[in-house]
């Protein structure tokens, strides 16, 4: 197959061209909170990964352009199989997904047949299909509270999120050893220095952060949860321990408040910008809408297997599944 032409776009009004293609393609553009501000500002929806996929599924769009990372675009395809789903850069991956190859996860499950697999959404469609229940950072606590303490659990791929849940709920889940390279980069020493400079500023942290950051947080939650905390806390300064591009939404909603990204080991936030999210650009979004490539394609059996674990999460999050319905199953 011949690669599509990628001409020089200097002098092109990319925003206008993207708007034109959005209309011509009947496309909806999704942007995760970790995307660059210029992409957030042109998106139809900005939010967390599953939230975005669910919103896109409710539209009559023919095309979903997902400005995020690959597992997010796969989730959109799982929920909207009839729509074309494009990702501006197919190399926009995730360190958590990379840490959990499906064949290794399958073998791990087979070694622990009495465990159910409670799996964080930051994983491939193939790992979702090997799991019993998917969780997000916003739904994990609601779901784990419904699982009997006697039920053994594998939690992956994020050991920090799993460890946080273990500590909070007194569980002993078996943790897959993956980490998010962004949240792993925060420095406790530098965070304490920053807290000393702003003693009245609370810290809001994502649960993908390691314990030495979580221990200093006044609020722990998902990206959307952190955004809501930013809107509700009574002070005027907030320290934010997650990927710093979410601060763009905070500054738009609350220009009177000050938001400071938690620092990395070098004392600034540069190392905490997600390198995968940064691969998506305005130019690549334009080409993706023009060419309808790179396109997410999923085998139907795999899609249905992954959807089953996502559906179970949605049922549990809404309280429509009982504890008696939970139990270990053999991995597919």
C-alpha positions as CSV (number, residue, x, y, z in Angstrom):
1,X,0.0,0.0,0.0
2,X,1.4,3.4,-1.0
3,X,1.9,5.8,1.9
4,X,-0.3,8.9,1.7
5,X,1.3,12.1,0.6
6,X,2.4,14.4,3.5
7,X,3.0,17.8,1.9
8,X,4.5,20.8,3.6
9,X,1.7,22.6,5.5
10,X,3.6,25.8,6.1
11,X,1.2,28.7,5.5
12,X,-1.9,26.5,5.8
13,X,-4.6,27.6,8.3
14,X,-4.7,24.3,10.1
15,X,-7.6,25.2,12.4
16,X,-9.7,26.2,9.4
17,X,-8.8,23.1,7.4
18,X,-9.5,20.8,10.4
19,X,-12.9,22.5,10.8
20,X,-13.6,22.0,7.1
21,X,-12.6,18.3,7.3
22,X,-14.6,17.8,10.5
23,X,-17.7,18.9,8.7
24,X,-17.0,17.1,5.4
25,X,-16.2,13.8,7.2
26,X,-19.0,14.2,9.8
27,X,-16.3,13.7,12.4
28,X,-16.1,14.2,16.1
29,X,-12.8,15.2,17.6
30,X,-11.9,14.0,21.0
31,X,-9.0,15.3,23.1
32,X,-7.7,13.9,26.4
33,X,-6.8,16.4,29.1
34,X,-3.1,15.6,28.5
35,X,-3.2,16.9,24.9
36,X,-1.6,20.2,23.9
37,X,-3.8,23.3,24.5
38,X,-4.3,24.0,20.8
39,X,-5.7,20.5,20.3
40,X,-7.9,20.8,23.4
41,X,-9.3,24.1,22.2
42,X,-10.5,22.7,18.9
43,X,-11.9,19.4,20.2
44,X,-15.6,18.7,20.3
45,X,-15.1,17.0,23.7
46,X,-12.2,17.2,26.2
47,X,-12.1,14.7,29.1
48,X,-11.0,11.3,30.5
49,X,-10.5,8.4,28.1
50,X,-13.6,6.4,28.7
51,X,-15.8,9.4,29.2
52,X,-14.7,10.6,25.7
53,X,-15.4,7.2,24.1
54,X,-18.9,7.1,25.6
55,X,-19.7,10.6,24.4
56,X,-18.5,9.8,20.9
57,X,-20.7,6.7,20.8
58,X,-23.7,8.8,21.5
59,X,-23.1,11.1,18.5
60,X,-24.2,10.5,14.9
61,X,-20.6,11.0,13.7
62,X,-19.2,8.7,11.0
63,X,-15.6,9.4,12.1
64,X,-14.0,9.6,15.5
65,X,-10.6,11.4,15.6
66,X,-9.2,10.5,19.0
67,X,-6.4,12.8,20.1
68,X,-5.0,10.7,22.9
69,X,-3.1,7.4,22.9
70,X,-3.7,4.0,21.2
71,X,-5.6,2.2,24.0
72,X,-8.0,5.1,24.2
73,X,-8.7,5.0,20.5
74,X,-9.2,1.2,20.8
75,X,-11.8,1.8,23.5
76,X,-13.6,4.2,21.2
77,X,-13.7,1.5,18.5
78,X,-14.9,-1.1,21.0
79,X,-17.9,1.1,21.9
80,X,-18.4,2.4,18.3
81,X,-17.6,-0.5,15.9
82,X,-19.6,1.1,13.1
83,X,-17.6,4.3,13.2
84,X,-14.2,4.9,11.6
85,X,-11.7,5.7,14.4
86,X,-8.5,7.4,13.6
87,X,-5.5,8.3,15.8
88,X,-3.2,11.1,14.6
89,X,-0.1,9.1,15.4
90,X,-0.2,5.3,15.8
91,X,3.0,5.5,17.8
92,X,1.1,7.3,20.6
93,X,1.3,4.5,23.0
94,X,1.4,4.1,26.8
95,X,4.0,2.8,29.2
96,X,1.4,0.9,31.1
97,X,0.1,-0.8,28.0
98,X,3.7,-1.6,26.9
99,X,4.4,-3.1,30.4
100,X,1.6,-5.7,30.0
101,X,1.9,-7.8,26.8
102,X,-1.2,-9.9,26.3
103,X,0.7,-13.2,26.0
104,X,2.5,-12.6,29.3
105,X,-0.7,-11.5,31.0
106,X,-2.5,-14.6,29.8
107,X,0.2,-16.8,31.3
108,X,0.1,-14.9,34.5
109,X,-3.7,-15.4,34.7
110,X,-3.2,-19.1,34.1
111,X,-0.8,-19.3,37.0
112,X,-3.5,-17.9,39.3
113,X,-6.8,-19.5,38.3
114,X,-8.6,-18.6,41.5
115,X,-8.1,-14.9,40.9
116,X,-10.3,-12.5,39.0
117,X,-8.5,-9.9,36.8
118,X,-9.4,-6.4,37.7
119,X,-7.6,-4.4,35.0
120,X,-7.0,-0.7,34.6
121,X,-8.3,0.7,31.4
122,X,-4.7,1.8,30.4
123,X,-4.1,-1.5,28.6
124,X,-4.6,-3.0,25.1
125,X,-7.8,-4.3,23.8
126,X,-6.3,-7.8,23.9
127,X,-5.6,-7.5,27.7
128,X,-9.1,-6.1,28.2
129,X,-10.4,-9.3,26.5
130,X,-8.3,-11.4,29.0
131,X,-9.8,-9.5,32.0
132,X,-12.9,-9.9,34.0
133,X,-13.6,-6.3,35.0
134,X,-12.1,-3.1,33.6
135,X,-11.7,-0.1,36.0
136,X,-10.9,3.6,35.5
137,X,-9.2,5.8,38.0
138,X,-12.6,7.3,38.8
139,X,-14.6,4.0,39.1
140,X,-11.9,1.7,40.7
141,X,-13.0,2.5,44.3
142,X,-16.7,2.0,43.6
143,X,-16.0,-1.4,41.9
144,X,-13.5,-2.8,44.4
145,X,-15.8,-2.0,47.3
146,X,-18.3,-4.5,45.7
147,X,-15.9,-7.4,45.4
148,X,-16.0,-9.8,48.4
149,X,-12.9,-9.7,50.5
150,X,-12.6,-13.5,50.1
151,X,-12.2,-13.1,46.3
152,X,-8.6,-13.1,45.2
153,X,-7.8,-10.4,42.7
154,X,-5.1,-9.7,40.1
155,X,-4.7,-6.0,39.5
156,X,-2.8,-4.6,36.5
157,X,-1.1,-3.1,34.8
158,X,-0.5,-0.1,37.2
159,X,1.1,-1.2,40.5
160,X,0.8,2.3,42.0
161,X,-2.9,2.5,41.5
162,X,-3.3,-1.1,42.7
163,X,-1.1,-0.4,45.7
164,X,-3.2,2.7,46.5
165,X,-6.4,0.6,46.4
166,X,-4.8,-2.1,48.5
167,X,-3.9,0.4,51.2
168,X,-7.2,2.2,51.1
169,X,-9.4,-0.9,51.2
170,X,-7.1,-3.3,53.2
171,X,-6.9,-5.6,50.2
172,X,-4.0,-7.9,49.1
173,X,-4.4,-7.8,45.4
174,X,-1.7,-9.4,43.3
175,X,-0.1,-6.5,41.4
176,X,1.2,-6.5,37.9
177,X,4.5,-4.4,38.0
178,X,3.7,-1.7,35.4
179,X,4.0,2.1,36.1
180,X,3.2,5.3,34.2
181,X,6.4,7.0,33.3
182,X,4.8,10.4,33.7
183,X,3.5,9.9,37.3
184,X,6.7,8.0,38.3
185,X,8.8,11.1,37.5
186,X,7.5,13.3,40.3
187,X,10.1,14.0,43.0
188,X,9.1,13.9,46.7
189,X,12.1,16.2,47.6
190,X,11.1,18.8,45.0
191,X,7.4,18.5,46.0
192,X,8.3,19.2,49.6
193,X,10.2,22.3,48.6
194,X,7.3,23.5,46.6
195,X,4.9,22.9,49.5
196,X,7.2,24.9,51.7
197,X,7.0,27.8,49.3
198,X,3.2,27.6,49.2
199,X,2.2,26.3,52.6
200,X,-1.5,26.9,52.2
201,X,-1.7,25.2,48.8
202,X,-3.3,21.8,48.8
203,X,-1.9,19.0,46.6
204,X,-4.1,17.1,44.1
205,X,-2.6,13.9,42.9
206,X,-3.5,11.2,40.4
207,X,-3.5,7.6,41.9
208,X,-1.0,6.5,39.3
209,X,1.5,8.4,41.4
210,X,3.9,6.4,43.7
211,X,3.1,6.3,47.4
212,X,5.7,9.0,48.3
213,X,3.7,11.5,46.3
214,X,0.2,10.2,47.3
215,X,1.2,10.5,51.0
216,X,1.5,14.3,50.6
217,X,-1.8,14.7,48.7
218,X,-4.9,16.4,50.0
219,X,-6.9,15.0,47.2
220,X,-6.4,11.8,45.2
221,X,-8.5,11.2,42.1
222,X,-8.8,10.9,38.3
223,X,-8.0,13.7,35.9
224,X,-11.7,14.7,35.9
225,X,-11.8,14.4,39.7
226,X,-8.8,16.6,40.0
227,X,-10.4,19.2,37.8
228,X,-13.5,19.2,39.9
229,X,-11.4,19.5,43.1
230,X,-9.7,22.6,41.5
231,X,-13.1,24.1,41.1
232,X,-14.2,23.4,44.6
233,X,-11.3,23.9,47.0
234,X,-11.5,27.2,48.9
235,X,-7.9,28.5,48.4
236,X,-6.3,30.3,45.5
237,X,-3.3,28.1,44.7
238,X,-3.2,24.4,43.9
239,X,-0.3,22.0,43.3
240,X,-1.2,19.5,40.6
241,X,0.5,16.1,40.5
242,X,-0.5,14.7,37.2
243,X,0.4,15.5,33.5
244,X,0.6,19.3,33.4
245,X,-1.6,19.9,30.3
246,X,-4.7,19.5,32.4
247,X,-3.8,22.8,33.9
248,X,-4.9,24.4,30.7
249,X,-8.5,23.4,31.5
250,X,-8.1,24.7,35.1
251,X,-6.8,28.1,33.9
252,X,-9.7,28.4,31.4
253,X,-12.3,27.6,34.0
254,X,-10.7,29.4,37.0
255,X,-8.5,32.3,35.8
256,X,-8.5,33.8,39.2
257,X,-6.7,30.8,40.7
258,X,-3.0,29.7,40.4
259,X,-2.1,26.2,39.4
260,X,1.4,24.8,39.8
261,X,2.5,21.5,38.3
262,X,4.3,19.2,40.7
263,X,8.0,19.1,39.8
264,X,10.2,16.3,38.6
265,X,13.6,15.5,39.9
266,X,15.2,18.4,38.1
267,X,12.8,20.9,39.8
268,X,10.5,21.5,36.9
269,X,7.7,19.8,35.0
270,X,9.3,19.2,31.7
271,X,10.0,15.5,32.5
272,X,6.3,15.1,33.4
273,X,4.9,15.9,30.0
274,X,3.7,12.6,28.5
275,X,5.9,11.9,25.5
276,X,3.2,9.7,23.9
277,X,0.5,12.3,24.1
278,X,2.9,14.9,22.7
279,X,3.2,12.9,19.4
280,X,-0.2,14.1,18.3
281,X,0.0,17.4,16.5
282,X,-2.3,19.7,14.6
283,X,-0.6,18.6,11.4
284,X,-1.1,14.9,12.1
285,X,-4.8,15.5,13.1
286,X,-5.3,17.3,9.7
287,X,-3.8,14.3,7.8
288,X,-5.7,11.8,9.9
289,X,-9.0,13.5,9.0
290,X,-8.0,14.0,5.3
291,X,-6.8,10.4,4.8
292,X,-8.8,8.6,7.4
293,X,-5.5,7.0,8.5
294,X,-4.0,5.8,10.8
295,X,-7.1,3.8,11.5
296,X,-8.0,1.6,14.4
297,X,-9.2,-1.9,13.4
298,X,-10.2,-4.7,15.8
299,X,-11.1,-8.3,15.1
300,X,-14.7,-8.7,16.1
301,X,-14.1,-11.6,18.5
302,X,-11.5,-9.5,20.3
303,X,-13.7,-6.5,20.3
304,X,-16.6,-8.4,21.9
305,X,-14.2,-10.0,24.5
306,X,-12.9,-6.5,25.5
307,X,-16.4,-5.1,25.5
308,X,-17.6,-7.7,28.0
309,X,-15.1,-6.6,30.6
310,X,-15.9,-2.9,29.9
311,X,-19.7,-3.6,30.2
312,X,-19.2,-5.3,33.5
313,X,-17.4,-2.2,34.8
314,X,-20.3,0.0,33.7
315,X,-22.8,-2.3,35.3
316,X,-20.9,-2.3,38.6
317,X,-20.3,1.4,38.5
318,X,-24.0,1.9,38.1
319,X,-24.9,-0.7,40.8
320,X,-26.7,-3.1,38.5
321,X,-24.5,-6.2,39.2
322,X,-24.5,-8.2,42.4
323,X,-21.6,-9.7,44.4
324,X,-22.9,-13.1,43.6
325,X,-22.2,-12.5,39.9
326,X,-18.4,-12.2,40.5
327,X,-16.0,-15.0,40.2
328,X,-12.8,-16.1,38.5
329,X,-12.9,-17.4,35.0
330,X,-10.4,-19.0,32.7
331,X,-8.7,-16.5,30.5
332,X,-9.7,-16.7,26.8
